[in-house]
């Protein structure tokens, strides 16, 4: 079995942790000398791209979307009040002040939170449910990664209709062309483009703030909407319509999860400072400006973002907004690559071809299969829904679902591990749960009008993730059933078999027993190398494993060695580079004298208990289409021998 060992492999319901994090930015641990200002500006470019482009469509969807509101004082004040207090409670209180305290050795994200809780909590039963929640959050993320580029780019390009109505016919083809170009450049990496993200988004937020102030000066009464009583009045006047409006109001905070997911890239303080002193004020000035303009001219609700700008500046604003949406989309696409890579390492996806696009930052990766799958689905989504108004119906369920899961996991951490005083922790967590649940419930009403799409994507992703984890677990059990104790093998084979010069490395996912590749090699070739290394790669529940903790070598006698190599779930696996550092198992290992033996299993679906036949067939298909172990472990192509076997599960 040529898979890495993870907690999921040993107990697929107990300790598996895919991580949601964005590539395209340096990790703080690798760049400790970066200035605070540089980190803060970088955070503006990568972390806040999604939430920063929400003003393009959030207010518009509230008033002219599927559940339109009357453009009057009560509803404008009520909506602006809801947006402001949602940003305060969900983004500021929940993420900045509470969730970002939960770092797993510097890393954030819902799966990093899961790893932290599982490591600190002894409750195995609770961990099983937490793992399912974590996998569900990962599945929902893939749905979000498809919708975000589509709605962001399409809503930006739709600004051409405001510039000149005759340009409406080119909106769809232009949006598709931009999206295709965005996915085509992924293979080149984002190092050079990423350097421009921060300054461009700084300028973008400055423009939003200035446009908002221009409208505020004309109608400063909108500042009264910052009082929460307007949100209460809105619900009191029409509870059902206000509840339905929550499904569009939450669009103003899409991307809030990125604050936590990217904490490892930029650090908690730079992200918090950027949010509190730049992004939050700029966004609220923009929303207040839109509200002020709508108070004076209700017709501007058709596209309040672009109509805030003077006629002469609308075309440049379209260009700027389009660039900002490309940046936001880039961050989500990079995040999809990262979560796929970590899911592979943690045993939730088969091996995928992973290309590193930067020699400076290991976080910058490109996964062709994920890239082209996302492109196809994004294009189909744009062609199927055609407008950002229609896409908004599909947007929100994945986001609010992830937010709700994060709050539930935080409740476990706060109450059972941190043990905050219950007299104030329980009411606070209860309030946050009510807010998240209300937004999620409101978005569930969108299912018939497009909300089914992210749920369908999430269901498919969840099925694939859990099927692979369960299938690997069953396969390892079957292999262990027929495994011979290593001590017995060495006693019988070490003296009987002919020994030849060189080192043989037999890679196996099981840290016990004799690898099947070793048995098959002896059976067919009837020789053993002078030095035999039985190597198992283990992915730990931490993001990074230090070099001094990387290797564990145990002599077994007769020049046989058991070697355990540990990596963090965010680290790149390079076996040859690791073997060059080994010093306690005889002479220094030289690649030209080393052969790698891998086992390739052919899966035979059977009616044995463990997994439904249809899931066994999906697992077999995933196994047959997985990337070569030789490339995944970066083994030299001319030093690898593969030996096949058949396994029933």
N, C-alpha and C positions, 0 to 999 in steps of 0.2 A: 504494500500500500504506500503510495508516494505522496501522501498528504501530510501537512503539518499537523501536529497535535495541538489542540486548543482545549480550553475547559469545555467547549461545546462537544468536542469529540468524545470526551469521557462521560459527559452527562449533558445532553443537548438541551435539557430544560433548566440547567442550573447556572452556568457561568459563561454564557456566550455574549460577547459584547462588540457588535459593530459600532463604529464611531462615526458621528456626523460632523465633519469638519471640512473647511474649504482649503483647497490647494491654491497656489498662486501667490502666497505670501510667506515670508520667512518665519520660521519658528523662533519664538522669543529665546528659547534656550540656546539656539545656534547664533543668536545675534544680540548678546547681552549688552554690547557696547552701543547699540542703536540708541539714539537720543529719544527722550520721551516725546518730543515734538514730532519726530519722524514716525514713531509708532502710532501716535494719535492721528496724524495725517493719513498714514497707511490704513488705519482702521476706518476712516471716513470713506476711503476708496473701495475697500473690499466688504467691510461689515455692513455698511448702511446703504449699499446700492439698492437693495430690494425695498426696504422701508422708505428710502428716499424718493423712489419713483412712484410711490402710492398716490401722491397728490394728482397725478395725471388722470386717475380714474375713480378714486374713492368717493369724493363729493358728488361727482357726476352720477355714479351708480346709485347713491342714496336717493337722489331726487328724480332721476329719469330712468332708473333701472326697472327691474321686474315688479317692484312694489313702489311705484312713484309716490312722492310726498308733495303736498301743496307747498309751493315756494313762498312761504309767509314767515312772519317774525317768529312765531312759536316753533315751527319746524326747523328753521335755520339755526336759531339759538339752541334748540334741543340737540340737533345733530353735532354742531360745533362743540357743545358741552360734552357730549358722549365721546367724541374723538379725543378731546383734551384729557378727560379723566381716564379713558382707556389707556392713553399713553402714560399717564401718571401711574396707574395701578398695575397694568400688565407689563409695560416695558421698564419703567423706572423702579417701582417698588419690587415687583416680582423678579425681574431678570437682573437689574443692576444692583439692587440692595440685598437680594436673598439668593437667587439661583447662582449668581456668579461667585458666591463664596464657596460653592461646592466644586472645587477643582480637583481633578485626579492627576496629581503630580504636574500641575500647570495646565492640563488639558480640560476643555469643556465639551459640551454637547450632551444630548440625552443619553447616548450609549456610554459615554464616559461617566455620567452620573450613575448609570446602572452598575458599571464596574466598581465605582466607589462604594455604593451601598452594599453590593455583594461581598466586597472584600472586608468591609467593616462589620457586617451583620452576620450572625451565626445562623439565622433562620433559613434553612434550605428550602422549606416549603414556600416561604414568601419569595425567595429568589426565583423559583420557577415561574411564578406569576409576573414578577418584574421582568424576567427575560422575555416573556411573551409580549409585554407592553413595549419593551425596547425594540423587539423585532417589528412590532406593528408600527412604531414610530419611524423606523427605517423604511418600511414599505410605503408609508404615507409620504415620506420625503421624496421618493422616486416620482410619485404623482405630482408633487409640487414642482419638481425639477422640469417636468414637461410643460406645465401650465405657465410658470413664471416667465420664461422667454417669450412665449406666444402672446400673452396679454400685455406684457410690458412693451415689447417692440410694436405691436399692433396699435396700442393706445397712443404711443408717441407719434407714429406715422399718420394716424388719423387727424393729427393737428393740421395736416395739409388741407383738409376739408374746411377748416376755419380760415386758413389763409385765402383759399379760393375754392368755391364749391365744385368747379370743373375738375379739380384734381382728385376727386373722390374715386375715379375709376382706376387710378394707379396705386391706391393705398394698399390693396391686397397683394398685387405682384411685387411692389417695392418691399413690403414687410417680409414676404417670403424670400426675396433676394437677399435681404439683410441677414435673415436667419440662416440661410444656406451658407453665406459668407462667414458668419460667426462660427458655425460648426466646421467649416473647411479649414479654418486657421488653427483649430485646436491642436493639430499634430505638430505645429511649429512651436508650441509652448506660449506662455504668457508673460515671460520675464520682462521683455522690453515694454509690452503694452501695459503690464501691471504697474510699471513705474509712473505711468501717467494717470492711473486711476485716482489717486488722492487729490492732486491739483485740479483735475477736471471736476470731480465731485464737490470739492470746495467751492469752485466757481458756480457750479449748479445750485448748491444750497444758498450761496450768496444771492443769486438771481431770484430764487424763490422768495427769500426774505425781503428783498427790495420790492418785488412786485406786490407782496403782501402789504408792506408798509404803505405803498402808493395808494392802495385801496382803503387801508385803515384810516389814513388821513382824511379821506372823503367821508367815511362813515364810522367814526370811532365807537359808536354805540355797540358794535359787535363784541367789544371787550367784555361786556356784561355776560356774554355767553360762557365765560370761564367759570362762572358760578355753577356748582352742581345742581342747584335747584331747578335750572332749566331742563336738565335731563329728566328730573323727577316730574316736572310739569308735562313734558312730552309724553312720558309713559302714562300719566294720569289722564291726559286728554284722549289718547287712543292706544291702549295697551297692546292690542294685537298688531297694529301697524308699526308701533315702536319696536316690538319684538322682531318683526320681519325686517325692519331697518337695520337691526344689529348685524344681519348677514352681510350688509354692504359697509357698515361702519367699521367692521373688523378689517376691511381691506386697508385701512389706514395704518395698521400695525403688522401687516404681513412682512416677514423678514426679521421680526423681533428675536426669533430663535437663533439668528446668526450672531447676536451679541455673545451668547453663551458658547455656541459651537466654535467660534473663532477666538475664544479667549486664549488658547494656546499659541496662536499666531502673534497676537499683539499685547497680551496681558490685560488683566482686569482694569487697572487704573487708566491706561490710555483709552480704552473703549468707554469706560464710564465718563471720563472727562469730555471726550468727543461728543457723547450723547447729551450730557447735561448742559454743556456750554456752547455747543454749536448746532448739532443736528436737531434736537428737540426744539430750541427756539426758532430755528429756520423753518422747520415743518409747521409749527403752530402759527407763525406769522403768515405762512402760505395759506393754511386753512382759514385763519381769521380773515385774510384778504379775500379769499373766495366767498366767504360768508358775507362780508361787508359789501362786495360787489353785487351779490344776489339780492341783498336787502334793497339796493337801489334799483336793480333791473332784474326781475325774476327770470327773464328770458335767457340770461347768461348761464342758467343752470344746465343748458345743453352741453356746454363744455367750459366750465369755469376756469380751468387751469390756463388754457390758451387765451381766453378772452380777458384775463387780467392784464395781458400785455398790450401795449399800443399796436396799431395795425402794422407799422413799419418794423416792429421787432418780433412779430409772430413767426415769420419764416426762420430767422436765426434761433428762436426759442424751440421750434420743431427740431432743428438740427441738434441743438444742445440736449434736448430731452431724449432724442434718439440715441445719442452717444451715451447718455446716462443709463438708458435701458439696456444697451449692449453691455455696459459694465456690470449692471445688476445681473443680467443673464449669464455673463461670463463667470461670475462668482458662484451661481447655482450649478452651472455645468461642471466647474472645477470641483464643487462639493459632491456632485454625483460620482465623479471619478474617485474621489477620496473614500466615500462611503462604500463604493464597490470594492476598492482595494482592501479595505479593512474587513469587509464581509468575507472576502476570499481568505484572508489570513486567519480569520476567526472561525472558519468552517461553515459559513452560511451560503457560500457560492463556490462553484468549481473554479479551478485555476483559469485566469483570464490573461490575455497578453497585455502587459503593462509596459508602456514606454516612458522613460524618464526624459523630460524635455529640458532639464536644467542641470548643469554640473554643480551649481551653487546651492540650489535648494532641492532637497530630496522630496519635498512636498509637491513639487510641480510634476504631475504625471499626466499621461494621456492613455486612455483605454479605448481602442478602436471600436470594439463591440458596443460599449456603452454609448460612445459618441454617435455612431450611425443609427443605433436604435432610438436615441433621443431625437435625432434629426427627423427621422421618418415620422415618429409620433407627433412631434411639434408641427410639422408641415400638415399632417392629416388633421390635427386639431384646428389649425388656422383655416384650412379649406372647409372643414366641417362647420365651424362656428361663425367664421367670416368677419365678425366685428368684436371689439373689446366688450361691448355691452352683453353680447351672448356669452363670451368667455367668462365674464364676471360671475355668471350663474354656476360655472364649474369651479370657480376659484373660492377658496376659503375653507372647505371641508378638511383638506389635508393639513392646512396651517393650524386651524383651531383644534384639530384632533391631536396634533403634536404638542401644542401648548397645554392641552388638558392632561396628556400623559406626563409631561414634565412636572406639572403641579402635583399630580398624584405621587410621583416618585419623590419629589421634594418633601411632601408630607411625611413619607416614611423616614427620610433622612433626618428631618427636623425633629420629629417626635421620638424616634427610637434610637437614633445614634447621637445627634447633637444634644438631644434632650433639652430643648428650649422650654422655658416655663409654659405650661399648658394654658394658664389663665389668659395669656395674650397670644400665644402661638396658634392655638386652635381657632379662635375667632378670625385671625388674620388669614390663615390657610383656608378656612371655610369661606371667607369672602372671595378669595382668589379662585377657589374651586367653583363657586357660584357664577362668577364672571365668566370663567372659561367655559363652563357647562352651558351658560346662556348663549354665548356666541356659537358654540358647537351646535346646539339645538336649533338655533336660528338658521345656520347654514344647512342643516339637514333638510330643511324645507326646499332647498334648491335641487334636491336629487332628481325630480322629474325633468327639470329644465337644463340639466347639464352636470349637476353634482354627482351623477352616477359615474362620470368618467374617472375622477381621481379615486373613487372607491373601487372601481373595477381594476385600475392600475395597482392600487394598494393590495387588493385581494390576490391578484396574480403574483405580485412581488412577494407577499407574505407566504403564499403557497410554495413558491420556488425556494425561498429562504429556509422555511421549516422543513421542506422535503429533503433538501440537500443535507441539512444538519442531522435529520433523523436517519437518512439513508447511510451517511458516513458512520454514524454510531452503530447501526446494524451490521454494516460491512466489517467494521473492526471487531465486533463480537464474533462474527462467523470466522474471521481469520484467526482470532485467538483460540477458538474451539479446537482448531487443528494445529496450533502452534506447539513446537517441541521446546521443553526447557533448555535454555542456553547451556547450562552446566552439563547436561546429558549429551548434547550435541558436541561440545568441545572435547569431552572425554573420548567419545567414539570416533570423531572425525579428525581431530588434530593429529593423531598419530597414524591413522589409516590412510589419509589422503596425501597426495603428492603436494608439496609446498613449492610455489614458484616465486620468483623475485617480484618485488613491488608491493604497493598498498592497494587494498580493495576497500571501498567505502560502500556499504550496503545501507541504503536509506529506507527507513521504516517509520510508520506512524506510531507503532507500539513500543514503549520503552521496556517491554518484557518479551521473552521468548526469542525464537529464531526467525529472522525475516524470511518470507517465502522466496525472495530472490536468492538468498544464500542457499537454501535447500535445493532450489532448481539448478543453480549454478553447479553445485557439487554433484547433483544427480546426472547432469548432462555433460559437464566438462571434466568432472572427476579430479579437480585440483583446487587447492586453496592458496591464496597469496601469503607471503611471509608475514604481512601485517594485515589484520582484518579489523576495520572500524565499523561498528554498528551504530549508525547516526540517526538520531531523532530530533526534529525541529519542534520546539515548543513555543507557542505564542502565549505570553503571559497576559494577565489582566491589567497591566499598566501600559501606558503609551510608549515608554522607552525603557530599555534594559541597558544598564551600564556595561562597559567592556569587561570590567572585573567580575561581573556576574554572568557573562555571556556563555561560558563553557563549563561543563562538568564532565570529566573523563574518569572512567572507572575500569581498571584492568580486570580482565576475566580469566587470565591465564593463557598460556600457549600463544602469546602475542595477539590475543583477541582483546578488543577494548569496546566498552559501551560509552558512547559520547552523547550527551544531551546539549543541544545548542538552543539558547533562549533569545527570543526577540520580543520587543514590545509590539502592540498591535498597530502602531503607526510607523514601524521601521521597515526598511527594505531588507529582503532576505538575499544574502550573497554567501553561498556555502564555500566556494573556493577561497574568497578573501578571509573568511573565518578560519578555515583550516590552516592557512599560512601562519596564524598566530598560535597554533597548538604547539606546546613544548614538552608536555609530560606524557607522551606515549611513544617514546623511542626517537629515532632520527627525525629531523625536520621534514615535514611532508612536502614533496615536490610534485607539481601537477603532471609532469611528464612521466612520472613513475606511478601514477595513481589512476585507478579505474573505478568508475562509479557504476553500481549495479542498482537498477530500478525495477520494481515490479509493476506491471500494467494489468489491472484486473478487467476482465470482461464480465459484466453483470448478467446473471440469469434470473429473471423475475420468477418468483414461485409463490405458492399459497401458504408459505410458512408464516406464522404469526409475527407481527411487528409493524407492517405497513400495508395499506391497501394496494391492490395490484396496479391501479392507475397511477398511484404515486411512485410505485417501484419502476414503472415504465418511464415516468418523468425523470426519476433519478438516473436511470440507465442512459437516457438521452443526454442529460447534463454531463454524466461521466464521460460518455463517448465524445462529447464536443469540448471537453476541457482542454486548456492549454497544456503543452508538453511540460512535464516535470523538469526536463532538462533546461528549458528556457526559464521556467519559474524560479528555479534555484540557482540560475546562472552557471550551470555546469558547462565545462568545455565540451564542445560537440563531438570531438574525436576521442573522448575518454569515457563515453557512456555506453553501457550495455543494458538493454531492456529485456526482461523475461516475463512472459505472459502467463496468466492463470485465469480460471473461471471461478466465480463465487456466486452462490445462491443466497438471496436474502428473503 
